[in-house]
Amino acid sequence: MTCDAEPMSWLLAGIYDGFMRKTEEACLGAWRAELLRPASGNVLEIGAGTGTNLPHYGERVERLVLAEPDPHMRRKLARKVERSSRSIEVVAAGAESLLADDGSFDWVVSTLVLCSVGDVESTLREVWRVLKPGGALAFLEHVAADDRPERLAWQRRIEPVWCRIAAGCHLTRRTHLAIVAQGFEIESMQRESVRKALPFVRPSVRGIARKPRPQRAMDAGS
């Protein structure tokens, strides 16, 4: 399913931080901090939005690039970056066409993003391309309520309208399966209900997935 979310993006940018505040305080803030604590080296965040993850990047991050294609979100993001004491690059790039060289990042971060990209598979191919071998994808995404059939049915009913008013957000994606299908190896993953969120966006997965290192020639010949 696709939807045209552009007409509502200005509204979402304006209300996003306030709308998410209780959920961030209830659980998402702690989840973000835990997820991003090990990030190091060159880090790219896709769909950086209003910059909610900014406080959670530690000193081991040497280079931080924030990609956000929506101009309304990007304006709010830029204001937060200006107040930061660290050097941060903000780029107007969508997740399906990243302005980065092959193998140029140690980490890619995606939090509440893969639900709203137009093509999950294309996005994950781009993430794979820009990650170094052994690099990590940190993800935090809401997903289909496969363990709650009644809730899943409601997600399917609501999704066509929700997608248009929530910047292209899809409710029934199985993002963790798409990550594995791209070739990533799941290093850790946790399912949990997002507290203080609307019931149909509560099912979530978060974790770390690795781009495997290629086997050495001697290993292949042994």
Backbone as ProteinMPNN parsed JSONL, in Angstrom:
{"seq_chain_A": "MTCDAEPMSWLLAGIYDGFMRKTEEACLGAWRAELLRPASGNVLEIGAGTGTNLPHYGERVERLVLAEPDPHMRRKLARKVERSSRSIEVVAAGAESLLADDGSFDWVVSTLVLCSVGDVESTLREVWRVLKPGGALAFLEHVAADDRPERLAWQRRIEPVWCRIAAGCHLTRRTHLAIVAQGFEIESMQRESVRKALPFVRPSVRGIARKPRPQRAMDAGS", "coords_chain_A": {"N_chain_A": [[0.834, -1.193, 0.0], [0.542, 2.206, -0.854], [0.747, 5.741, -0.109], [-0.093, 9.209, -0.29], [1.549, 11.326, 1.587], [2.493, 13.86, 1.774], [0.897, 16.32, 1.889], [0.245, 16.521, 4.612], [2.582, 16.711, 6.021], [3.648, 19.068, 7.079], [1.996, 19.603, 9.241], [2.427, 17.39, 10.932], [5.125, 17.752, 11.576], [4.936, 20.022, 13.135], [3.511, 19.208, 15.424], [4.753, 16.971, 16.386], [6.804, 16.54, 18.467], [5.446, 17.306, 20.838], [3.228, 15.576, 20.743], [4.457, 13.114, 21.055], [5.575, 13.205, 23.561], [4.706, 12.056, 26.109], [4.941, 9.332, 25.573], [7.656, 9.13, 25.02], [8.673, 9.739, 27.541], [7.629, 7.623, 28.983], [8.762, 5.264, 27.926], [10.138, 5.239, 25.385], [12.312, 7.055, 25.36], [14.197, 5.876, 27.129], [14.6, 3.478, 25.785], [15.762, 4.388, 23.392], [18.16, 5.476, 24.404], [19.459, 3.183, 25.421], [19.705, 1.681, 23.076], [21.358, 3.246, 21.432], [23.666, 3.599, 22.85], [26.029, 1.948, 22.371], [26.915, 2.928, 19.896], [29.408, 4.026, 17.6], [32.267, 5.616, 15.996], [31.785, 6.455, 12.578], [28.59, 7.62, 12.061], [25.364, 7.342, 10.703], [22.18, 8.648, 10.71], [19.038, 7.838, 9.551], [16.07, 9.443, 8.381], [15.899, 11.434, 10.431], [14.136, 13.209, 11.567], [12.828, 15.405, 13.987], [15.037, 15.398, 15.559], [15.098, 13.782, 17.871], [16.784, 11.759, 18.775], [19.2, 12.971, 19.32], [20.254, 13.633, 22.004], [21.24, 11.178, 22.81], [23.534, 10.227, 21.619], [26.804, 9.188, 22.12], [30.213, 9.96, 23.246], [31.879, 8.384, 21.75], [31.077, 8.496, 19.176], [32.329, 9.669, 16.277], [31.816, 10.992, 13.905], [28.802, 12.413, 12.917], [26.007, 12.137, 10.978], [22.968, 13.391, 9.937], [20.193, 12.475, 8.222], [17.422, 13.826, 6.668], [14.608, 14.062, 4.789], [12.255, 15.608, 4.735], [11.279, 18.952, 4.549], [10.002, 20.458, 6.568], [10.303, 19.004, 8.956], [13.06, 19.055, 8.908], [13.761, 21.712, 9.365], [13.127, 22.051, 12.088], [14.869, 20.175, 13.128], [17.349, 21.303, 12.39], [17.434, 23.548, 14.043], [17.759, 22.394, 16.575], [20.226, 21.167, 16.203], [21.862, 23.383, 15.918], [21.983, 24.258, 18.525], [23.521, 22.376, 19.686], [26.6, 21.162, 21.096], [28.347, 19.709, 19.614], [29.855, 18.802, 16.439], [27.769, 18.397, 13.749], [26.361, 16.989, 10.851], [23.755, 17.863, 8.688], [21.686, 16.538, 6.267], [19.721, 16.726, 3.297], [18.447, 14.199, 2.499], [16.687, 11.359, 1.319], [15.821, 8.134, 2.68], [15.848, 6.142, 0.79], [17.618, 6.868, -1.106], [20.509, 7.542, -0.4], [22.953, 10.019, 0.246], [25.788, 9.114, 0.163], [28.957, 7.445, 0.207], [29.803, 4.064, -0.75], [30.115, 1.739, 1.895], [30.789, 3.6, 3.943], [30.048, 4.105, 6.561], [29.998, 3.215, 10.034], [27.86, 2.719, 11.649], [24.335, 2.684, 11.152], [21.383, 4.338, 11.952], [17.999, 3.832, 12.654], [15.044, 4.917, 13.742], [11.713, 4.571, 14.32], [11.159, 4.943, 11.597], [11.263, 3.188, 9.345], [8.701, 2.408, 9.01], [7.526, 4.342, 7.501], [8.821, 4.84, 5.091], [8.762, 4.799, 1.488], [9.521, 2.451, 0.168], [10.547, -0.294, 1.66], [12.393, -2.336, 1.111], [14.138, -1.169, -0.791], [15.19, 0.863, 0.776], [16.553, -0.596, 2.777], [18.449, -1.83, 1.208], [19.993, 0.391, 0.536], [20.917, 1.119, 3.074], [22.456, -1.136, 3.634], [24.356, -0.827, 1.612], [25.79, 1.551, 2.336], [26.905, 0.878, 4.75], [29.841, -0.303, 6.39], [31.502, -3.51, 6.045], [30.653, -5.617, 8.695], [29.468, -3.563, 9.98], [26.807, -1.877, 11.834], [23.248, -1.881, 12.078], [21.067, -0.049, 13.88], [17.88, -0.384, 15.108], [14.543, 0.687, 15.776], [11.311, 0.118, 15.74], [7.79, 0.301, 15.11], [5.455, -2.345, 14.555], [3.507, -4.873, 12.79], [0.794, -6.313, 14.614], [1.162, -9.234, 15.117], [0.831, -11.109, 17.098], [-1.539, -10.501, 18.208], [-4.43, -10.99, 17.015], [-6.915, -9.573, 16.845], [-6.147, -6.901, 17.23], [-4.422, -6.642, 15.074], [-6.253, -6.828, 12.988], [-7.61, -4.42, 13.366], [-5.504, -2.667, 12.869], [-5.18, -3.078, 10.121], [-7.601, -2.092, 9.169], [-7.488, 0.612, 9.865], [-5.167, 1.546, 8.696], [-5.122, 2.657, 5.915], [-6.147, 5.29, 6.219], [-4.62, 6.296, 8.372], [-2.071, 6.26, 7.297], [-2.088, 8.424, 5.562], [-2.429, 10.641, 7.208], [-0.324, 10.541, 8.925], [2.244, 11.014, 7.878], [2.89, 8.99, 5.983], [3.081, 6.677, 7.479], [3.007, 3.229, 8.019], [1.094, 0.613, 9.41], [1.222, -2.167, 9.468], [3.618, -3.344, 8.813], [6.31, -5.713, 8.73], [9.005, -5.266, 9.796], [11.364, -6.303, 10.923], [11.585, -8.777, 9.682], [12.063, -8.004, 7.054], [14.561, -6.85, 7.373], [16.165, -9.062, 7.963], [15.777, -10.461, 5.572], [17.199, -8.885, 3.797], [19.772, -9.624, 4.327], [21.029, -9.043, 6.67], [22.353, -9.897, 9.897], [20.777, -10.655, 12.83], [21.751, -9.369, 15.804], [20.829, -8.726, 18.313], [17.517, -8.528, 19.605], [14.424, -7.207, 20.637], [11.044, -7.51, 21.538], [8.37, -5.396, 22.406], [5.682, -3.691, 24.034], [4.739, -0.411, 23.241], [4.5, 1.915, 25.602], [1.95, 4.216, 26.635], [1.288, 4.891, 24.071], [-0.855, 5.119, 21.153], [-3.159, 2.426, 20.811], [-2.96, 0.928, 18.391], [-0.376, 1.358, 17.476], [1.341, 0.24, 19.243], [2.729, -2.349, 19.248], [6.099, -3.285, 18.981], [9.488, -3.587, 17.735], [12.941, -3.736, 18.547], [16.464, -3.391, 18.142], [19.777, -4.62, 17.259], [21.307, -5.099, 14.168], [23.641, -6.748, 12.101], [25.808, -6.163, 9.32], [27.243, -8.73, 7.644], [30.73, -9.624, 7.787], [32.812, -10.257, 4.951], [33.886, -13.585, 4.184], [37.238, -14.649, 4.531], [39.549, -15.327, 1.882], [41.077, -17.622, 2.409], [39.448, -18.982, 4.135], [37.326, -19.649, 2.474], [38.538, -21.435, 0.789], [39.204, -23.549, 2.351]], "CA_chain_A": [[0.0, 0.0, 0.0], [1.236, 3.489, -0.874], [-0.141, 6.854, 0.16], [0.491, 10.533, -0.461], [1.562, 11.924, 2.912], [3.102, 15.188, 1.715], [0.06, 17.434, 2.352], [0.125, 16.577, 6.062], [3.887, 16.675, 6.68], [3.863, 20.303, 7.839], [1.262, 19.481, 10.496], [3.102, 16.414, 11.772], [6.353, 18.37, 12.079], [4.584, 20.987, 14.164], [2.964, 18.616, 16.646], [5.394, 15.675, 16.669], [7.463, 16.464, 19.773], [4.428, 17.348, 21.882], [2.405, 14.376, 20.642], [5.231, 11.952, 21.487], [6.263, 13.456, 24.836], [4.375, 11.089, 27.153], [5.497, 8.039, 25.191], [9.107, 9.224, 25.212], [8.931, 9.679, 28.984], [7.222, 6.317, 29.497], [9.634, 4.15, 27.512], [10.955, 5.411, 24.183], [13.572, 7.723, 25.676], [15.106, 4.876, 27.696], [14.941, 2.536, 24.721], [16.709, 5.061, 22.492], [19.448, 5.588, 25.087], [20.06, 1.852, 25.459], [19.994, 1.242, 21.718], [22.418, 4.042, 20.816], [24.84, 3.668, 23.727], [27.254, 1.386, 21.782], [27.252, 3.509, 18.59], [30.744, 4.605, 17.579], [32.825, 5.871, 14.672], [30.953, 7.24, 11.66], [27.196, 7.221, 12.28], [24.34, 7.966, 9.872], [20.795, 8.421, 11.108], [18.086, 8.088, 8.48], [14.798, 9.936, 8.891], [16.236, 11.964, 11.759], [12.977, 13.92, 12.088], [13.075, 16.627, 14.749], [16.258, 15.262, 16.343], [14.824, 13.168, 19.172], [17.895, 10.912, 19.203], [20.424, 13.743, 19.526], [20.866, 13.538, 23.333], [21.65, 9.817, 23.127], [24.789, 9.865, 20.953], [27.9, 9.346, 23.058], [31.481, 10.539, 22.813], [32.573, 7.499, 20.814], [30.653, 8.849, 17.816], [33.306, 10.619, 15.748], [31.13, 11.772, 12.86], [27.359, 12.172, 12.974], [25.285, 12.674, 9.832], [21.522, 13.229, 10.103], [19.499, 12.594, 6.934], [15.99, 14.073, 6.817], [14.136, 14.62, 3.52], [11.114, 16.512, 4.87], [11.781, 20.289, 4.897], [9.403, 20.939, 7.804], [11.048, 18.333, 10.013], [14.48, 19.438, 8.85], [13.917, 23.025, 9.988], [13.166, 21.836, 13.541], [16.117, 19.465, 13.381], [18.47, 22.236, 12.267], [17.462, 24.409, 15.23], [18.343, 21.623, 17.664], [21.641, 20.972, 15.892], [22.542, 24.649, 16.19], [22.179, 24.383, 19.971], [24.386, 21.291, 20.137], [28.01, 21.508, 21.236], [29.155, 18.862, 18.746], [29.745, 19.042, 15.002], [26.793, 17.474, 13.167], [25.979, 17.292, 9.473], [22.359, 17.618, 8.338], [21.568, 16.427, 4.814], [18.34, 16.588, 2.809], [18.448, 12.961, 1.72], [15.739, 10.324, 1.69], [16.444, 6.864, 3.043], [15.938, 5.265, -0.371], [18.692, 7.362, -1.972], [21.389, 8.205, 0.55], [24.076, 10.732, -0.362], [26.959, 8.614, 0.878], [29.741, 6.45, -0.507], [29.699, 2.678, -0.295], [30.925, 1.351, 3.038], [31.353, 4.793, 4.589], [29.558, 4.28, 7.931], [30.096, 2.102, 10.976], [26.513, 2.511, 12.174], [23.163, 3.392, 10.63], [20.335, 4.363, 12.966], [16.636, 4.009, 12.146], [14.063, 4.81, 14.825], [10.368, 4.957, 13.876], [11.375, 5.457, 10.234], [11.008, 2.211, 8.283], [7.253, 2.312, 8.818], [7.023, 5.427, 6.647], [9.498, 4.943, 3.793], [7.938, 4.276, 0.414], [9.953, 1.114, -0.232], [11.418, -0.797, 2.724], [13.484, -3.12, 0.54], [15.105, -0.238, -1.369], [15.845, 1.548, 1.891], [17.502, -1.501, 3.42], [19.583, -2.002, 0.283], [20.832, 1.568, 0.702], [21.575, 0.979, 4.371], [23.484, -2.17, 3.42], [25.409, -0.271, 0.75], [26.622, 2.561, 2.994], [27.555, 0.302, 5.92], [31.049, -1.098, 6.245], [31.35, -4.893, 6.508], [30.68, -5.66, 10.146], [28.746, -2.407, 10.497], [25.573, -2.191, 12.561], [21.991, -1.152, 11.929], [20.275, 0.038, 15.112], [16.508, -0.141, 14.685], [13.437, 0.722, 16.739], [10.195, 0.297, 14.813], [6.526, -0.364, 15.436], [5.229, -3.382, 13.553], [2.201, -5.538, 12.803], [0.463, -7.023, 15.856], [0.932, -10.617, 14.713], [0.443, -11.908, 18.261], [-2.86, -10.032, 18.66], [-5.219, -10.967, 15.78], [-7.928, -8.515, 16.838], [-5.452, -5.628, 17.033], [-3.932, -6.652, 13.692], [-7.401, -6.517, 12.133], [-7.831, -2.98, 13.471], [-4.404, -2.008, 12.149], [-5.46, -3.156, 8.69], [-8.716, -1.204, 8.868], [-7.09, 2.011, 10.085], [-3.943, 1.885, 7.967], [-5.237, 3.569, 4.77], [-6.323, 6.674, 6.678], [-3.467, 6.653, 9.205], [-0.929, 6.474, 6.403], [-2.183, 9.753, 4.961], [-2.346, 11.712, 8.198], [0.867, 10.345, 9.758], [3.478, 11.077, 7.064], [3.188, 7.736, 5.3], [3.314, 5.606, 8.444], [2.272, 1.992, 7.813], [0.9, -0.061, 10.691], [1.278, -3.627, 9.403], [4.888, -3.831, 8.277], [7.088, -6.667, 9.53], [10.304, -4.696, 9.462], [12.448, -7.202, 11.323], [11.706, -9.811, 8.651], [12.698, -7.366, 5.897], [15.973, -6.67, 7.711], [16.797, -10.373, 7.784], [15.724, -10.798, 4.146], [18.257, -8.133, 3.129], [21.037, -10.289, 4.585], [21.564, -8.682, 7.977], [22.302, -10.883, 10.968], [20.256, -10.044, 14.047], [22.637, -9.541, 16.961], [19.924, -8.694, 19.473], [16.22, -7.964, 19.253], [13.44, -7.284, 21.709], [9.677, -7.069, 21.251], [7.767, -4.801, 23.594], [4.58, -2.771, 23.779], [5.104, 0.99, 23.463], [3.582, 2.449, 26.613], [1.366, 5.545, 26.425], [1.042, 5.105, 22.644], [-2.147, 4.651, 20.668], [-3.11, 0.958, 20.82], [-2.589, 0.301, 17.119], [1.052, 1.519, 17.197], [2.105, -0.24, 20.403], [3.668, -3.453, 19.013], [7.372, -2.758, 18.482], [10.725, -4.366, 17.816], [14.154, -2.915, 18.541], [17.652, -4.23, 18.256], [20.97, -4.366, 16.459], [21.545, -6.064, 13.098], [24.978, -6.564, 11.539], [26.183, -6.542, 7.958], [28.331, -9.694, 7.863], [32.021, -9.443, 7.132], [33.043, -11.32, 3.973], [34.85, -14.593, 4.583], [38.541, -14.526, 3.883], [39.761, -16.291, 0.794], [41.567, -18.886, 2.953], [38.302, -19.687, 4.696], [36.542, -20.168, 1.364], [39.261, -22.541, 0.157], [39.518, -24.617, 3.311]], "C_chain_A": [[0.873, 1.249, 0.0], [0.236, 4.59, -0.572], [0.621, 8.151, -0.001], [0.408, 11.262, 0.869], [2.041, 13.371, 2.908], [2.191, 16.308, 2.219], [-0.008, 17.583, 3.873], [1.47, 16.697, 6.768], [4.153, 17.921, 7.512], [3.188, 20.227, 9.205], [1.979, 18.528, 11.448], [4.372, 17.007, 12.37], [6.052, 19.316, 13.233], [4.164, 20.368, 15.482], [3.761, 17.418, 17.152], [5.969, 15.594, 18.084], [6.458, 16.459, 20.917], [3.592, 16.084, 21.909], [3.122, 13.16, 21.231], [5.776, 12.077, 22.906], [5.969, 12.388, 25.895], [4.96, 9.707, 26.846], [7.007, 8.023, 25.367], [9.443, 9.092, 26.688], [8.634, 8.294, 29.545], [8.195, 5.212, 29.13], [10.586, 4.489, 26.371], [12.291, 6.079, 24.468], [14.604, 6.748, 26.215], [15.529, 3.866, 26.644], [15.959, 3.139, 23.758], [18.099, 5.106, 23.124], [20.179, 4.249, 25.106], [20.523, 1.414, 24.078], [21.221, 1.948, 21.14], [23.688, 4.119, 21.647], [26.094, 3.074, 23.074], [27.684, 2.013, 20.46], [28.61, 4.219, 18.647], [31.195, 4.837, 16.142], [31.946, 6.79, 13.855], [29.521, 6.731, 11.716], [26.278, 8.037, 11.376], [22.975, 7.633, 10.444], [19.889, 8.769, 9.946], [16.77, 8.547, 9.088], [14.946, 10.526, 10.279], [15.12, 12.803, 12.366], [13.333, 15.211, 12.779], [14.298, 16.52, 15.648], [16.078, 14.646, 17.713], [16.0, 12.339, 19.683], [19.147, 11.693, 19.6], [21.032, 13.587, 20.926], [21.501, 12.183, 23.638], [22.913, 9.366, 22.403], [25.957, 10.196, 21.883], [29.172, 9.876, 22.426], [32.225, 9.662, 21.823], [32.138, 7.722, 19.366], [31.562, 9.959, 17.311], [32.7, 11.54, 14.695], [29.661, 11.408, 12.887], [26.682, 12.905, 11.826], [23.808, 12.362, 10.014], [20.845, 13.493, 8.766], [18.006, 12.753, 7.186], [15.472, 14.749, 5.552], [13.03, 15.659, 3.642], [11.576, 17.901, 5.315], [11.225, 20.832, 6.209], [10.08, 20.305, 9.021], [12.478, 18.855, 10.075], [14.72, 20.809, 9.471], [13.986, 22.9, 11.512], [14.455, 21.128, 13.94], [17.3, 20.425, 13.375], [18.574, 23.149, 13.483], [18.067, 23.675, 16.426], [19.839, 21.411, 17.446], [22.437, 22.232, 16.199], [22.842, 24.831, 17.676], [23.118, 23.313, 20.53], [25.839, 21.747, 20.192], [28.903, 20.698, 20.314], [28.929, 19.217, 17.292], [28.851, 17.974, 14.382], [26.447, 17.938, 11.764], [24.503, 16.95, 9.269], [22.244, 17.621, 6.822], [20.114, 16.172, 4.43], [18.237, 15.36, 1.914], [17.397, 12.003, 2.238], [16.437, 9.005, 1.907], [16.614, 5.928, 1.849], [17.01, 5.712, -1.363], [19.642, 8.196, -1.123], [22.593, 8.817, -0.163], [25.352, 10.343, 0.366], [27.652, 7.553, 0.025], [29.499, 5.056, 0.049], [30.61, 2.462, 0.917], [31.512, 2.497, 3.833], [30.912, 4.982, 6.04], [29.719, 2.997, 8.748], [28.726, 1.721, 11.527], [25.505, 3.28, 11.322], [22.065, 3.243, 11.675], [18.985, 4.633, 12.309], [15.666, 3.816, 13.292], [12.741, 5.405, 14.363], [10.422, 5.592, 12.491], [10.915, 4.455, 9.174], [9.529, 1.927, 8.088], [6.756, 3.282, 7.754], [7.744, 5.583, 5.319], [8.613, 4.314, 2.715], [8.251, 2.832, 0.066], [10.958, 0.617, 0.807], [12.62, -1.524, 2.142], [14.558, -2.208, -0.064], [15.883, 0.49, -0.278], [16.894, 0.651, 2.532], [18.673, -1.829, 2.504], [20.542, -0.827, 0.386], [21.588, 1.524, 2.028], [22.72, -0.023, 4.272], [24.656, -1.591, 2.633], [26.34, 0.668, 1.507], [27.312, 2.037, 4.252], [28.834, -0.427, 5.539], [30.739, -2.56, 6.581], [31.549, -4.957, 8.018], [29.957, -4.501, 10.802], [27.384, -2.79, 11.04], [24.421, -1.288, 12.144], [21.264, -1.205, 13.263], [18.856, 0.423, 14.722], [15.548, -0.177, 15.861], [12.201, 1.075, 15.91], [8.92, -0.328, 15.377], [6.127, -1.241, 14.26], [3.811, -3.943, 13.672], [2.017, -6.322, 14.097], [0.143, -8.484, 15.547], [0.497, -11.498, 15.871], [-0.919, -11.522, 18.826], [-3.768, -9.906, 17.433], [-6.261, -9.853, 15.726], [-7.29, -7.142, 16.6], [-4.921, -5.528, 15.606], [-5.059, -6.312, 12.724], [-7.701, -5.024, 12.174], [-6.733, -2.193, 12.766], [-4.696, -1.977, 10.643], [-6.604, -2.224, 8.295], [-8.281, 0.267, 8.896], [-5.985, 2.464, 9.141], [-4.124, 2.836, 6.782], [-5.403, 5.032, 5.157], [-5.11, 7.141, 7.466], [-2.247, 6.998, 8.34], [-0.92, 7.891, 5.84], [-2.029, 10.88, 5.971], [-1.074, 11.644, 9.035], [2.122, 10.182, 8.908], [3.879, 9.739, 6.462], [3.404, 6.551, 6.207], [2.398, 4.409, 8.165], [2.227, 1.213, 9.12], [1.205, -1.551, 10.649], [2.578, -4.154, 8.79], [5.559, -4.775, 9.279], [8.566, -6.379, 9.263], [11.454, -5.623, 9.806], [12.66, -8.317, 10.302], [12.375, -9.249, 7.401], [14.187, -7.161, 6.142], [16.735, -7.974, 7.506], [16.847, -10.752, 6.307], [16.803, -10.064, 3.357], [19.622, -8.777, 3.34], [21.673, -9.929, 5.913], [21.429, -9.845, 8.951], [21.851, -10.185, 12.244], [21.179, -10.389, 15.215], [21.83, -9.551, 18.257], [18.607, -8.093, 19.015], [15.249, -8.185, 20.406], [12.099, -6.768, 21.216], [9.083, -6.503, 22.538], [6.647, -3.858, 23.165], [5.0, -1.35, 24.142], [4.072, 1.609, 24.404], [3.172, 3.89, 26.293], [1.15, 5.877, 24.951], [-0.382, 4.686, 22.295], [-2.088, 3.134, 20.505], [-2.613, 0.342, 19.519], [-1.135, 0.55, 16.718], [1.918, 0.996, 18.352], [3.06, -1.385, 20.1], [4.966, -2.917, 18.398], [8.462, -3.813, 18.548], [11.883, -3.375, 17.834], [15.36, -3.834, 18.691], [18.785, -3.754, 17.375], [21.084, -5.474, 15.424], [22.891, -5.743, 12.449], [25.04, -6.942, 10.063], [27.369, -7.484, 8.075], [29.622, -9.275, 7.159], [32.207, -10.56, 6.115], [34.068, -12.315, 4.487], [36.148, -14.375, 3.838], [38.719, -15.625, 2.846], [40.22, -17.639, 1.339], [40.433, -19.698, 3.562], [37.482, -20.355, 3.601], [37.194, -21.401, 0.748], [39.525, -23.702, 1.082], [38.467, -25.704, 3.305]], "O_chain_A": [[1.833, 1.34, 0.765], [-0.969, 4.413, -0.751], [1.844, 8.184, 0.137], [-0.653, 11.758, 1.248], [1.996, 14.037, 3.943], [2.676, 17.189, 2.928], [-0.293, 18.674, 4.367], [1.506, 16.778, 7.996], [4.817, 17.841, 8.545], [3.722, 20.715, 10.201], [2.122, 18.823, 12.635], [4.663, 16.787, 13.545], [6.819, 19.402, 14.193], [4.427, 20.931, 16.545], [3.478, 16.902, 18.233], [5.646, 14.664, 18.823], [6.603, 15.689, 21.866], [3.278, 15.571, 22.984], [2.492, 12.286, 21.827], [6.385, 11.132, 23.407], [6.897, 11.87, 26.516], [5.417, 9.003, 27.747], [7.575, 7.024, 25.809], [10.398, 8.403, 27.047], [9.302, 7.84, 30.474], [8.435, 4.312, 29.934], [11.74, 4.06, 26.394], [13.303, 5.706, 23.875], [15.764, 6.786, 25.805], [16.685, 3.444, 26.612], [16.911, 2.469, 23.356], [19.096, 4.812, 22.465], [21.379, 4.188, 24.839], [21.603, 0.843, 23.929], [22.028, 1.331, 20.444], [24.692, 4.657, 21.182], [27.163, 3.668, 23.218], [28.742, 1.653, 19.943], [28.918, 4.92, 19.612], [30.593, 4.328, 15.197], [31.423, 7.782, 14.363], [29.261, 5.558, 11.451], [26.394, 9.259, 11.291], [22.651, 6.462, 10.642], [19.961, 9.875, 9.41], [16.392, 8.104, 10.173], [14.21, 10.165, 11.197], [15.151, 13.084, 13.564], [14.062, 16.032, 12.223], [14.579, 17.438, 16.418], [16.836, 14.958, 18.631], [16.195, 12.226, 20.893], [20.07, 11.112, 20.17], [22.247, 13.42, 21.025], [22.226, 12.052, 24.624], [23.325, 8.217, 22.563], [26.087, 11.32, 22.368], [29.211, 10.199, 21.239], [33.115, 10.145, 21.123], [32.758, 7.199, 18.44], [31.564, 11.063, 17.856], [33.037, 12.721, 14.615], [29.309, 10.229, 12.882], [26.769, 14.128, 11.712], [23.433, 11.207, 10.222], [20.915, 14.603, 8.237], [17.392, 11.911, 7.842], [15.848, 15.885, 5.263], [12.874, 16.502, 2.759], [12.208, 18.02, 6.365], [11.908, 21.592, 6.896], [10.389, 20.99, 9.996], [13.031, 19.069, 11.153], [15.782, 21.044, 10.047], [14.803, 23.56, 12.155], [15.057, 21.446, 14.965], [18.156, 20.366, 14.258], [19.678, 23.489, 13.91], [18.809, 24.272, 17.206], [20.624, 21.468, 18.393], [23.565, 22.153, 16.686], [23.825, 25.474, 18.046], [23.468, 23.344, 21.71], [26.255, 22.614, 19.424], [30.102, 20.966, 20.234], [27.935, 19.856, 16.947], [29.143, 16.782, 14.479], [26.263, 19.13, 11.518], [24.059, 15.863, 9.641], [22.648, 18.579, 6.163], [19.377, 15.492, 5.144], [17.972, 15.473, 0.717], [17.229, 11.847, 3.447], [17.525, 8.778, 1.377], [17.439, 5.015, 1.894], [17.28, 5.019, -2.344], [19.575, 9.425, -1.135], [23.175, 8.207, -1.06], [25.928, 11.147, 1.099], [27.017, 6.86, -0.77], [29.044, 4.895, 1.181], [31.74, 2.949, 0.948], [32.624, 2.383, 4.348], [31.355, 5.928, 6.692], [29.599, 1.881, 8.244], [28.464, 0.557, 11.83], [25.784, 4.377, 10.838], [21.846, 2.157, 12.213], [18.851, 5.555, 11.505], [15.475, 2.697, 13.769], [12.657, 6.593, 14.054], [9.817, 6.635, 12.243], [10.25, 4.835, 8.21], [9.141, 1.279, 7.115], [5.693, 3.075, 7.169], [7.32, 6.387, 4.489], [7.821, 3.414, 2.993], [7.353, 2.07, -0.292], [12.103, 1.069, 0.823], [13.742, -1.352, 2.619], [15.751, -2.445, 0.126], [17.089, 0.705, -0.4], [18.009, 1.098, 2.801], [19.779, -2.081, 2.983], [21.758, -1.009, 0.333], [22.771, 1.858, 2.082], [23.818, 0.224, 4.77], [25.815, -1.843, 2.961], [27.557, 0.592, 1.34], [28.217, 2.691, 4.769], [28.904, -1.083, 4.499], [29.801, -2.824, 7.333], [32.514, -4.405, 8.547], [29.838, -4.446, 12.027], [26.865, -3.87, 10.757], [24.599, -0.096, 11.893], [20.886, -2.281, 13.725], [18.649, 1.449, 14.074], [15.71, -0.951, 16.805], [12.068, 2.203, 15.436], [8.97, -1.363, 16.042], [6.422, -0.921, 13.109], [3.031, -3.54, 14.535], [2.962, -6.919, 14.613], [-0.998, -8.922, 15.694], [-0.141, -12.529, 15.656], [-1.399, -12.122, 19.787], [-3.869, -8.821, 16.862], [-6.469, -9.253, 14.671], [-7.83, -6.322, 15.858], [-4.963, -4.458, 14.997], [-4.847, -5.59, 11.749], [-8.012, -4.424, 11.145], [-7.004, -1.17, 12.136], [-4.479, -0.961, 9.982], [-6.583, -1.634, 7.215], [-8.675, 1.056, 8.037], [-5.887, 3.649, 8.825], [-3.328, 3.766, 6.649], [-4.859, 5.917, 4.496], [-4.622, 8.251, 7.258], [-1.499, 7.927, 8.643], [0.143, 8.486, 5.662], [-1.55, 11.96, 5.626], [-0.77, 12.579, 9.776], [2.96, 9.323, 9.181], [5.059, 9.391, 6.432], [3.868, 5.508, 5.749], [1.179, 4.553, 8.083], [3.216, 1.163, 9.852], [1.428, -2.153, 11.7], [2.624, -5.284, 8.305], [5.398, -4.648, 10.493], [9.265, -7.146, 8.599], [12.422, -5.715, 9.051], [13.79, -8.752, 10.082], [13.165, -9.939, 6.757], [14.99, -7.285, 5.217], [17.826, -7.979, 6.937], [17.844, -11.303, 5.84], [17.274, -10.577, 2.342], [20.549, -8.49, 2.583], [22.738, -10.445, 6.253], [20.518, -10.666, 8.844], [22.482, -9.225, 12.684], [21.357, -11.557, 15.56], [22.131, -10.307, 19.18], [18.588, -7.239, 18.129], [15.264, -9.228, 21.061], [12.021, -5.727, 20.563], [9.27, -7.06, 23.619], [6.672, -3.302, 22.067], [5.551, -1.113, 25.217], [2.914, 1.799, 24.034], [3.955, 4.669, 25.752], [0.858, 7.025, 24.615], [-1.032, 3.977, 23.064], [-1.053, 2.607, 20.095], [-1.912, -0.669, 19.547], [-0.689, 0.006, 15.708], [3.111, 1.293, 18.411], [4.152, -1.395, 20.667], [4.932, -2.183, 17.41], [8.379, -4.785, 19.299], [11.816, -2.312, 17.217], [15.278, -4.908, 19.288], [18.763, -2.653, 16.825], [20.973, -6.653, 15.758], [23.229, -4.573, 12.273], [24.412, -7.905, 9.621], [28.419, -7.071, 8.566], [29.604, -8.661, 6.091], [31.807, -11.696, 6.372], [35.023, -11.926, 5.159], [36.161, -13.971, 2.675], [38.119, -16.697, 2.93], [39.824, -18.684, 0.824], [40.44, -20.929, 3.52], [37.003, -21.476, 3.766], [36.51, -22.296, 0.25], [40.021, -24.741, 0.645], [38.578, -26.675, 4.053]]}, "name": "protein", "num_of_chains": 1, "seq": "MTCDAEPMSWLLAGIYDGFMRKTEEACLGAWRAELLRPASGNVLEIGAGTGTNLPHYGERVERLVLAEPDPHMRRKLARKVERSSRSIEVVAAGAESLLADDGSFDWVVSTLVLCSVGDVESTLREVWRVLKPGGALAFLEHVAADDRPERLAWQRRIEPVWCRIAAGCHLTRRTHLAIVAQGFEIESMQRESVRKALPFVRPSVRGIARKPRPQRAMDAGS"}
